[in-house]
Structure formats: C-alpha cells, structure tokens
Amino acid sequence: MSRAPSSPDDRGMVAPALPTGGRSVCSADAGEPNAPALDAMVPAADGRAPSVRDGAEADAPAVGPEKRAAVPLDPPHPRALCSENSFDCLAQGYCAMLSRERTRSAHTVRAARTDLEAYGRWCVREGRDVTSLTHRDIRSYLAFLDQARYARATIARALSTIRGFHRWLFDGGHAQSDAASFMQGPRASRHLPAVMRPAQAALLLDAHRVDPLPVAPTREEAIALRDWAILEFLYASGARVGEVSSLRTDALDLPHGQAKVMGKGSKERIVPLHDLCLDALMSYRRLGRPVLVAGRDEPWLFLSSRGGRMSTDALRKMFKKALARAGLPGHFSPHALRHSFATDVLAGGADLRSVQELLGHASLSTTQVYTHLTPEGLQSVHRQAHPRA
C-alpha cells in the first residue's frame, strides 16, 4: 500500500458535488482551528485531486483548515431539523450528538464532519443510500481511499468516523444493521516523535529568560515575560498547545507548585511544576499580564498582544520565532517540548504509568512509544531488576 503522495496531481479522478449542495454536513464548527481532517476525499469536479491537511493536537504539528462561517456548537436536535433520512440531515445529527452528548472537542467534531463530507460525496457518486450500505460497500470506499494513495493513518481515522456514524444510525433506528461494526482498518505505522535533546531545550529556555526583571515593563517586555512563561510551562508540564491556550488564571496553584490542565475529552489532570517554571509564571502574572490585559476582565492566563486569549496559531508562531532566536532548527513544534518532557522524565527514572497520567494519555500504549527513545534508561532498569543482570 503506497502512502501519502508527493504530488496530488497523480490522482486525477472526477467526482460529483457535495450531497448537501455545498453546505457543511455538521453544525459544530466553533472553537480553535487546526483539527486533523480529510480535506476532500473525493476529488473536485475540475479534475483536481484531493489533498490531505494534517492538523494539530492529535500530537502533531498542524496547518489550519479553511475558515468557515461560525455556526452554533449546539444545534437543535436532528429530528427537529428533518423528516427524512437524507445524508445531510443524518450527518448533521451525528455531529450534534458528538458535540452535545459526548462533549467532544471542536477539533474532533470538525474532523468527523470533514470525514463525513467525503463519505457523502462518495455515496452520491456511487448511487448508494447510506442507511442500506453493507460492509462490502464500506470496503469499497476504503479501497477507493487506498487507490487515491492516502496514508494509513488517514484511512484509519476515516474508518473510525464511519464506524461511529453507522453505529449511531443503527442505534437510532435509521438503519437495519450496523454495517461497519466488524470493519478493521489498516495498521498504522508508528513513528518516533521528534524530540529536543535536553541541551537544546535548555538553550531555548535560557535564551528567553527575562533577567533582570523590569520594574515597569513596556508592552514588548510584557510579551517577553509571557513567552518565557509559556516555554517554561510547556517543558515543565508536557501540556499540549491547545491546553496551554485554554489555561485559565484560576488553574494555577502557585503556592503548591501545580496547575490544573483540561485535556482531551474534558479530562482534568493536575501537573506539578518545578521552581524555574514557577518563577517564570509568577513574574508574568505579577508584571507582564497586567500590561497585556489593560484593565479588562479576561479569565485566560496567556494573553495576546491585544489582550485577548492567545490562540493555538499564535502560540505556534511565537514558538517558531523562539526557535530562531535560540538558533535551533525550525522543524521543531511546541509538541516537541511535550515529547522531550516525556522522554526526559522516563530517562530520569519515572515509571510509565506516572508518565501516562502526567501526559493525560487515555491508553498506556500511546505512552509506550517514548520507551523507544530512552534505551539507556531501560538498560539501567533491566540491570537493576533482572536477577541475572
């Protein structure tokens, strides 16, 4: 199975327009951008092939999606919107359920919407009714994606959305069977994450340390204090960039040296912070943040130069500038500090379960990838634990 094409012009197939008349099939489009998405599984009618845009916060750097008109995150119940099993209506209802009942993030809902848009275009082109599809039909769709040379991870995510959609159709009485219940996608290859070495992380942080502290900081000095605090917090907590963007002032417990982070799926976790990070956070809160907030009532901890919540895009741009200032390679992303945090605490002797809790991983298998990055630590543990070592 060949993977993501270097040039999309290799896949010249023709497909019909959206089954929704060009409208989005989901009404949940609020929140931060940059969810991973299949931009258009089925090529456009002008002969151009589809492209894949990878997003952020699924533990990878991102390119933001096209801007769409803001719509309510909590639309009316789908049964109040339509009286027939049209694909548009069903997909909208499924996305509404993800947002309202399962409280999925805006990133997850946007990704599901984009997957279903592509699936709906394929159904229209093939003349299929989504409520009467069989597992063979779904296999045909997966084969279509494979022939279009999408990556295994992309196909696996599309199948995950389709599985959930068909389960929802069956549970709601829209379909006679759950056509995708036993479908299995391709096994995605695991790639070792890009990690900053401890010396590189130290160089980045030292280059942005504000010393001495300004007595009456200007706006530029306030921004420098903010950037220093953000970088220290990323490396000290292993937080995702979206978690840093949504961090509130009341989430910090500086006297006890910890912070409350809201992760994926609205799961809350407590992360400890070391003294260097606490020093940067206290300096920013005392000196830098009052200059940026300018008397307004803002609950967010990290503010933009205009005094509003600092978005994930702004955080990434700041990080790229910070890399250039420290003389480090520009391919690193803020997520590299998360990977570095996990690798360094494992190398320092932390057990895998503790690292899983600190990172907010739902599955231990996700955390296990970092064991491949710390062979010296594993050898040390093996020597200490094995009776014949």
C-alpha positions as CSV (number, residue, x, y, z in Angstrom):
1,M,0.0,0.0,0.0
2,S,1.7,3.2,-1.1
3,R,1.4,6.3,1.1
4,A,0.7,10.0,1.0
5,P,1.5,11.3,-2.5
6,S,4.1,13.9,-3.0
7,S,2.0,15.4,-5.7
8,P,-1.8,15.3,-5.7
9,D,-1.8,15.6,-9.5
10,D,-1.1,11.9,-9.7
11,R,-4.7,11.2,-8.6
12,G,-6.9,12.7,-11.4
13,M,-10.4,11.3,-10.7
14,V,-13.7,13.1,-11.1
15,A,-16.4,13.2,-8.5
16,P,-19.8,15.0,-8.1
17,A,-20.6,18.0,-5.9
18,L,-21.4,17.8,-2.3
19,P,-24.6,16.0,-1.5
20,T,-25.5,18.9,0.7
21,G,-25.5,21.5,-2.0
22,G,-22.1,22.8,-0.8
23,R,-23.2,23.2,2.8
24,S,-21.3,21.6,5.7
25,V,-22.9,18.5,7.0
26,C,-22.2,19.4,10.5
27,S,-23.2,22.4,12.6
28,A,-20.4,22.2,15.1
29,D,-17.6,24.5,13.8
30,A,-16.8,26.7,16.8
31,G,-13.6,26.6,18.8
32,E,-9.9,26.6,17.9
33,P,-8.8,25.7,14.4
34,N,-6.4,23.0,13.3
35,A,-8.1,19.7,13.8
36,P,-6.7,16.9,11.6
37,A,-9.0,16.5,8.7
38,L,-9.5,14.8,5.3
39,D,-9.9,18.0,3.3
40,A,-11.7,16.4,0.4
41,M,-11.6,12.6,0.0
42,V,-13.3,12.8,-3.4
43,P,-11.5,14.9,-6.0
44,A,-13.1,18.1,-7.2
45,A,-15.2,18.2,-10.4
46,D,-12.5,20.2,-12.2
47,G,-10.2,17.2,-12.3
48,R,-8.0,18.3,-9.4
49,A,-7.1,15.5,-7.0
50,P,-7.8,15.7,-3.3
51,S,-5.3,16.8,-0.7
52,V,-4.8,15.9,2.9
53,R,-4.3,18.6,5.5
54,D,-2.9,17.3,8.8
55,G,-4.0,19.1,11.9
56,A,-2.8,19.7,15.3
57,E,-3.2,18.5,18.7
58,A,-3.5,14.9,17.8
59,D,0.1,15.0,18.9
60,A,1.4,16.5,15.5
61,P,2.1,19.9,14.0
62,A,-0.7,21.5,12.0
63,V,-1.8,23.5,9.1
64,G,-5.1,25.2,9.8
65,P,-8.2,24.4,7.7
66,E,-10.0,26.9,5.6
67,K,-12.1,29.4,7.5
68,R,-15.7,28.6,7.6
69,A,-18.6,30.7,8.8
70,A,-19.1,30.3,12.5
71,V,-22.2,28.3,13.4
72,P,-23.6,27.3,16.8
73,L,-21.9,24.4,18.6
74,D,-25.2,23.2,20.0
75,P,-27.7,23.0,17.1
76,P,-31.3,21.8,17.5
77,H,-32.0,18.1,17.8
78,P,-31.7,16.5,14.4
79,R,-35.2,15.1,14.5
80,A,-36.5,18.6,14.7
81,L,-34.5,19.5,11.6
82,C,-35.6,16.9,9.1
83,S,-38.2,14.3,8.5
84,E,-36.2,12.0,6.2
85,N,-33.0,10.0,6.2
86,S,-31.0,12.3,4.0
87,F,-27.3,12.1,4.3
88,D,-27.0,15.7,5.1
89,C,-29.5,15.5,8.0
90,L,-28.1,12.3,9.4
91,A,-24.5,13.5,9.4
92,Q,-25.6,16.8,11.0
93,G,-27.4,14.9,13.7
94,Y,-24.3,12.7,14.4
95,C,-22.0,15.7,14.7
96,A,-24.6,17.3,17.0
97,M,-24.5,14.2,19.2
98,L,-20.7,14.2,19.4
99,S,-20.7,17.8,20.5
100,R,-23.7,17.8,22.8
101,E,-24.0,14.3,24.3
102,R,-20.4,13.1,24.2
103,T,-18.9,16.6,24.7
104,R,-16.2,16.0,22.1
105,S,-13.9,18.9,21.4
106,A,-14.5,21.3,18.4
107,H,-11.4,19.7,16.8
108,T,-12.9,16.2,17.0
109,V,-16.3,17.3,15.7
110,R,-14.7,19.2,12.8
111,A,-12.6,16.2,11.8
112,A,-15.8,14.0,11.9
113,R,-17.6,16.5,9.8
114,T,-14.9,16.5,7.2
115,D,-14.7,12.7,7.1
116,L,-18.5,12.5,6.6
117,E,-18.5,15.1,3.8
118,A,-16.0,13.0,1.9
119,Y,-18.0,9.8,2.6
120,G,-21.2,11.5,1.5
121,R,-19.7,12.6,-1.8
122,W,-18.6,9.0,-2.5
123,C,-22.1,7.7,-1.7
124,V,-23.6,10.2,-4.1
125,R,-21.1,9.3,-6.8
126,E,-21.7,5.6,-6.4
127,G,-25.5,5.9,-6.1
128,R,-25.6,4.4,-2.6
129,D,-28.0,5.0,0.2
130,V,-26.1,5.3,3.5
131,T,-28.8,3.7,5.5
132,S,-28.7,0.5,3.5
133,L,-24.9,0.1,2.9
134,T,-23.3,-3.2,3.6
135,H,-19.8,-4.0,4.9
136,R,-18.8,-4.6,1.2
137,D,-19.8,-1.1,0.3
138,I,-17.6,0.3,3.1
139,R,-14.7,-1.8,2.0
140,S,-15.1,-0.4,-1.5
141,Y,-14.9,3.1,0.0
142,L,-11.7,2.2,1.9
143,A,-10.3,0.7,-1.3
144,F,-11.0,4.0,-3.1
145,L,-9.1,5.9,-0.4
146,D,-6.2,3.4,-0.7
147,Q,-6.1,3.8,-4.5
148,A,-6.1,7.6,-4.0
149,R,-2.9,7.0,-2.0
150,Y,-4.0,8.3,1.3
151,A,-1.8,7.5,4.3
152,R,-2.7,4.5,6.5
153,A,-3.4,6.9,9.5
154,T,-5.7,8.9,7.3
155,I,-7.7,5.9,6.2
156,A,-7.8,4.5,9.8
157,R,-9.3,7.8,11.1
158,A,-11.9,7.9,8.3
159,L,-12.9,4.4,9.2
160,S,-13.2,5.3,12.9
161,T,-15.6,8.1,12.0
162,I,-17.6,5.8,9.7
163,R,-17.8,3.1,12.4
164,G,-19.2,5.6,14.9
165,F,-21.6,7.0,12.3
166,H,-23.1,3.6,11.4
167,R,-23.4,2.6,15.0
168,W,-25.3,5.8,15.6
169,L,-27.5,5.1,12.6
170,F,-28.3,1.6,13.8
171,D,-28.9,2.6,17.5
172,G,-31.3,5.4,16.3
173,G,-33.3,3.1,14.0
174,H,-32.1,4.8,10.8
175,A,-30.5,1.6,9.5
176,Q,-31.4,-2.1,9.8
177,S,-27.9,-3.2,10.6
178,D,-24.5,-1.8,11.8
179,A,-22.6,-2.3,8.6
180,A,-19.2,-1.2,10.0
181,S,-19.2,-2.9,13.3
182,F,-16.6,-5.6,12.4
183,M,-14.6,-3.5,10.0
184,Q,-10.9,-3.1,10.7
185,G,-8.7,-0.5,9.2
186,P,-5.0,-0.7,8.2
187,R,-2.5,-1.0,10.9
188,A,-0.9,2.4,11.1
189,S,2.9,2.5,11.3
190,R,4.3,4.1,14.5
191,H,6.8,6.9,14.0
192,L,9.2,8.0,16.8
193,P,8.3,11.6,17.7
194,A,10.7,14.5,17.1
195,V,12.4,15.2,20.4
196,M,14.6,18.1,21.6
197,R,17.7,17.0,23.4
198,P,18.0,18.3,27.0
199,A,20.7,20.7,25.9
200,Q,18.5,22.1,23.1
201,A,15.6,22.6,25.5
202,A,17.9,24.3,27.9
203,L,19.2,26.6,25.2
204,L,15.7,27.5,24.1
205,L,14.6,28.3,27.7
206,D,17.8,30.2,28.7
207,A,17.5,32.3,25.5
208,H,14.1,33.6,26.7
209,R,14.7,34.0,30.4
210,V,14.0,37.6,31.4
211,D,16.7,38.7,33.8
212,P,16.8,41.2,35.3
213,L,13.0,41.7,35.7
214,P,11.7,45.1,34.5
215,V,10.2,47.3,37.2
216,A,7.6,48.9,34.9
217,P,7.5,46.7,31.8
218,T,6.6,48.0,28.4
219,R,4.3,46.0,26.1
220,E,7.3,44.4,24.4
221,E,8.8,43.5,27.8
222,A,5.4,42.1,28.9
223,I,5.3,39.9,25.8
224,A,8.8,38.7,26.6
225,L,7.7,37.7,30.1
226,R,4.7,35.9,28.6
227,D,6.8,34.0,26.1
228,W,9.3,32.9,28.8
229,A,6.4,31.7,31.0
230,I,4.8,29.7,28.1
231,L,8.0,28.0,27.1
232,E,8.8,27.1,30.7
233,F,5.3,25.8,31.2
234,L,5.3,23.7,28.1
235,Y,8.5,21.9,29.1
236,A,7.7,21.6,32.8
237,S,4.2,20.2,32.3
238,G,4.2,18.4,29.0
239,A,1.0,20.1,28.1
240,R,-0.5,20.2,24.6
241,V,-0.5,23.6,22.9
242,G,-4.4,23.6,23.0
243,E,-4.2,23.0,26.7
244,V,-1.9,26.0,27.2
245,S,-4.1,28.2,25.1
246,S,-7.2,27.3,27.2
247,L,-5.4,27.6,30.6
248,R,-7.2,29.9,33.0
249,T,-5.7,32.1,35.7
250,D,-7.6,30.1,38.4
251,A,-6.0,26.9,37.1
252,L,-2.6,27.8,38.7
253,D,-1.9,26.8,42.2
254,L,1.5,28.5,42.6
255,P,1.8,28.0,46.4
256,H,1.6,24.3,45.9
257,G,3.6,24.3,42.7
258,Q,1.0,22.8,40.4
259,A,-1.6,23.5,37.7
260,K,-4.9,22.1,36.7
261,V,-5.0,21.2,33.0
262,M,-8.1,20.4,30.9
263,G,-7.1,17.8,28.4
264,K,-8.8,15.9,25.6
265,G,-12.4,14.7,26.2
266,S,-12.7,17.4,29.0
267,K,-10.5,15.2,31.2
268,E,-8.8,17.2,34.0
269,R,-5.4,16.4,35.4
270,I,-3.0,18.0,37.9
271,V,0.5,18.6,36.7
272,P,3.4,19.5,39.1
273,L,5.6,22.5,38.2
274,H,9.3,22.9,39.1
275,D,10.8,26.1,40.6
276,L,12.1,27.6,37.3
277,C,8.7,27.3,35.8
278,L,7.0,28.8,38.9
279,D,9.5,31.7,38.8
280,A,8.6,32.5,35.2
281,L,4.8,32.2,35.8
282,M,4.9,34.4,38.9
283,S,6.9,37.0,37.1
284,Y,4.5,37.0,34.2
285,R,1.4,37.2,36.4
286,R,2.8,40.0,38.5
287,L,4.5,42.1,35.9
288,G,3.6,41.1,32.3
289,R,-0.1,40.1,32.3
290,P,-1.4,43.3,33.8
291,V,0.1,45.2,30.9
292,L,-1.5,43.0,28.3
293,V,-4.9,42.7,29.9
294,A,-5.1,46.5,30.3
295,G,-7.8,46.5,32.9
296,R,-10.1,44.1,31.1
297,D,-11.7,41.1,32.8
298,E,-10.1,38.2,31.0
299,P,-10.1,34.7,32.5
300,W,-7.3,33.3,30.3
301,L,-3.8,33.1,31.6
302,F,-1.8,33.7,28.4
303,L,-2.9,36.7,26.5
304,S,-2.2,38.0,23.0
305,S,-0.7,41.5,22.4
306,R,-4.2,42.8,22.1
307,G,-5.2,41.4,25.5
308,G,-7.4,38.5,24.3
309,R,-6.9,34.8,24.6
310,M,-3.8,33.6,22.9
311,S,-4.8,31.2,20.2
312,T,-3.0,28.0,19.2
313,D,-1.9,29.5,16.0
314,A,-0.4,32.5,17.8
315,L,1.4,30.0,20.2
316,R,2.9,28.2,17.3
317,K,4.1,31.4,15.6
318,M,5.6,32.5,18.8
319,F,7.4,29.2,19.2
320,K,8.9,29.4,15.7
321,K,10.3,32.8,16.5
322,A,11.6,31.5,19.8
323,L,13.5,28.7,17.9
324,A,15.0,31.2,15.5
325,R,16.1,33.4,18.4
326,A,17.8,30.5,20.1
327,G,19.5,29.3,16.9
328,L,17.6,26.0,16.9
329,P,16.3,24.1,13.8
330,G,12.9,25.4,12.7
331,H,11.3,22.0,12.2
332,F,10.5,21.7,15.9
333,S,7.0,22.4,17.1
334,P,5.6,23.1,20.5
335,H,4.7,19.5,20.7
336,A,8.4,18.7,20.6
337,L,8.7,20.0,24.2
338,R,5.9,17.6,25.2
339,H,7.8,14.7,23.7
340,S,11.0,16.0,25.4
341,F,9.2,16.2,28.7
342,A,8.1,12.6,28.5
343,T,11.4,11.3,27.3
344,D,13.4,13.2,30.0
345,V,11.2,12.1,32.9
346,L,11.3,8.5,31.7
347,A,15.1,8.7,31.4
348,G,15.1,10.2,34.9
349,G,13.5,7.1,36.4
350,A,9.8,7.8,36.3
351,D,7.5,4.7,35.6
352,L,5.4,4.5,32.6
353,R,2.1,4.8,34.4
354,S,3.1,8.0,36.1
355,V,4.1,9.5,32.7
356,Q,0.8,8.4,31.3
357,E,-1.0,10.4,34.0
358,L,1.2,13.4,33.5
359,L,0.6,13.5,29.8
360,G,-3.1,12.7,30.0
361,H,-3.0,9.7,27.7
362,A,-6.1,7.5,27.7
363,S,-4.1,4.4,26.8
364,L,-0.8,3.2,28.1
365,S,0.1,2.1,24.5
366,T,0.3,5.7,23.5
367,T,2.9,6.4,26.2
368,Q,4.9,3.4,25.4
369,V,6.3,5.0,22.2
370,Y,8.6,7.0,24.5
371,T,10.3,3.9,25.8
372,H,12.0,3.5,22.4
373,L,13.6,6.9,22.9
374,T,15.3,6.1,26.2
375,P,17.3,2.9,25.7
376,E,19.9,3.8,28.3
377,G,17.2,4.1,31.0
378,L,15.7,0.8,30.0
379,Q,19.1,-0.9,30.2
380,S,19.6,0.6,33.6
381,V,16.3,-0.7,34.8
382,H,17.0,-4.1,33.3
383,R,20.4,-4.3,35.1
384,Q,18.8,-3.4,38.4
385,A,15.7,-5.7,38.1
386,H,16.8,-8.8,36.3
387,P,18.2,-11.5,38.7
388,R,21.0,-12.5,36.2
389,A,21.9,-9.0,35.0
